[in-house]
């Protein structure tokens, strides 16, 4: 249906050939690009390493520029490859990382529950994300380091309240204890998959409705099975 190695647009399901267009990979059905954003030091790199490698480093250094890692998982019987981009939170890297928003279909916006300023900066990050990313990008806000309850500077109620006002999903996480890390990415990726699936179905129905009267719709079983072996890279 999507052809081989095609980027799927969340808005209009428009086909756009991307850098993966000529790459043959039989290990996944969809490739979703997710960006991690938020202030420096909130734990984005450890969230990335916990989700992709189940590792945590107490002495991790600030990300320079942009790094990424991948993990493949199953969603509704489909193999989805998540490509997670860890963007530097320092101001001097903003010009570099802003270019990476366009290809993203999901974002995890992270703040540190022990540092109020990182929470206060969430709306600035949201503005930047919404300025550069597709309007249909799936966004979750995460209050990280919830294991440090004795140092809490942002209540869970404050986080939930902001998320509701901005119409975002929300979780508190701990990369150290692996709390809600899996759930956060599963939630984002599942929502993206459902958006893609609904738009694909709508496109099929629209195509069927344009058939000439009396012609009906012909379904070629061989073509259908062949398409299942073709991979789709999903981006905006």
N, C-alpha and C positions, 0 to 999 in steps of 0.2 A: 504493500500500500504506500509506504513512504519511499520506496526505492532503496538502493543500497547506500548506506552511510550518508544520510541526509539530516541536516539540522532542521528541527521542527519548531516553527514559530508559535508561541503561546497565544498570540493575538489572532492571526488569520490563518494559521496552519500553512504558511507560505514555505515552499521549499527553497532553502538556501544552501548551496554547497559550501562546506567549511573545510578547515585544514585536515579533517579526518576523512574527507570524501573518498580518497583512493586507498584508504587503509582497510584491509580485510581482517576482521577480528570476529571469530565465531564464538567468543566467550560471553557475549552480552547482546541483549536486544535493544537497550537504550543507554545513552550516555548523558547524564545530567551534570551540569556544572553548578557547583554551590560555592558561594564566597563567604568567608568568615570576616566580619568587620567589627570594629570597636577600638577603644583606646589601647595604646601599648601597655602591656603588663596585665591585661585582664585574663589571660590564660588561653588565648586562641590557639597557639601552637600546641599546647598540651591537650586541648580538646581534639585537635586534628590527629595527634599521635595516639591518643586514647581510642578514638573511633577507628582509625585505619590500621593501627598496629597493636592496640591494647597495651600501650606503653605510657609511662609518665616520667618526666625528668624534673626533679626539684630545682636543678640549676640551669634550666633552659634559658637561652639568650633571646633578646628581642629579634624578631624577624627583620631581615634586611631585604627590602623590595617585596618580592612575591615568591612564595613556595607553594607546592601543591603535592597531594598524595591521593591515591585512589583506593576504593574498596568496592567489591562487587557483592550484591545481595539480591534476594528474591522478593518481588512485590507482585502479588496477585498472579503468581505463576510465571512472571516474566523476569528475566535476568537484567538487572539494572546496575550499571557501573556508575558509581558516584565519584566525580572528580572534584575534590575539595581544595579550594584555593585559600591559602592563609595570607591575607594582605597585611602589610606593615601598618601599625597604628600611628607611627610618628608623623607629624605634620610634614616633614621634609619629603616624605614619600607619597604624598597625596596625588601629585601629578602622575606618578608612575602607576599607581594602583587603580586610579579612576578609569583607565582604559580597559580594565578587566571586567567592569560591571556589565558591559553590553552582552557578553556571551552567557551570563548567568541566568538560570531559571529559578534559583533559590538562594536565600541568604540567611545566615545565623548571625544576629546582631548581639554581641556579647558585652556585658559590663561586669564589674567586680563588686559583689555585694558588700565588701569591706571598704570600698572607696567611693564615696558619694559623688565625686566629680565625674567618675566614669559613667555613672547613671545619668547625671545631669547632661552629659554630652551625647546621650542616645539620640535625642531629637536632631542634633546636628548631623549625626551619621545617617539618620533616616532621610533627611533632606538630600544629602549627597547621593545616597542610594537611589532615591526616587528621581533625582535629576539625571542620573546616568543609566539606570536600568530600565527594563521593560516595565510597563505599568502593571502587568499581571505577575510579576515576580512573587514567589512565595517567600514570606519573611517570618521568621520566628525570633523572638527576643529571649535571651538567656541570661539569667543572673548567676554568674559562675562563682565558684569557691564557697558553695553553701555549706561545706564542711567546717568553715571558720565562723561558726555561729556566735562565738564569744566576741568576735571582732566586727559583727554586722553593723553596717552604716546605712543600709537600704533595706527596709522591711519588704517581705514578700508581697504584702498588700500594695505597697507603692509600685512595685514592679508589675503586678497584675493590673493595677489601675491604669498605668500608662499604656500597657499592651492593649487593654480594652478600648481606650480612647483612640489609639492609632490603628485599631482593628488588626492586631497581630496575635499570633499564638504565643504562649509564654510558658517557660519552665525555669526552675532553678536547677543548676547543675553543679557537679563537682568532678573535674577531670582527675583529681587525686583519688577519689573513692569510686570513680566511674558511675556516679549517680546521674541518671537521666541523659547520659551522653548518647547511648543507643536510641533511646526514645525520641530525643530531639531530631536526630537525622532521619529516623524512620518516619516520623511525622511529616517532615519537610518533603522527603522523597515520595512518600505515598500520595501526598496532596498534589505534587507535580504530576505524578503518573496519572492520577484521576483526571486532572485538567487535560492532559494530552489525549487520554482515552476518549473523553467526552467530545473533544473537538474533532478527533478522527471519526467518531461515530456520526457527528453532525455533518461532516464533509461527505461521508458515504451516503447519508440520507439525502443530502442536497443533490448529489450526483444521480441518485436513483430517481428523484422527483423530476429530473429533466429528461428522462427517457421518453421517447415518442409513444403515444397511446397505442396499445396493442402489442408493443414490442416486449414489454415486461423487462425483468432484470436477469441477465444470464450470469451465473456464478460458475467459474471454472475452478474445479477442485484442485487441479494441478497447479494453477496459478496461485491459489490461496495457500497451498502448502509450500510453494516455492517462496512466497513472500515472507513466510515465517522464518526462513533461513537468512533473510536479509536484515541487516542491522540498521538501527536508527540512532543518530546522535542528536540529542535534543538540547536546543538552546534557543535564546531569543534573538 
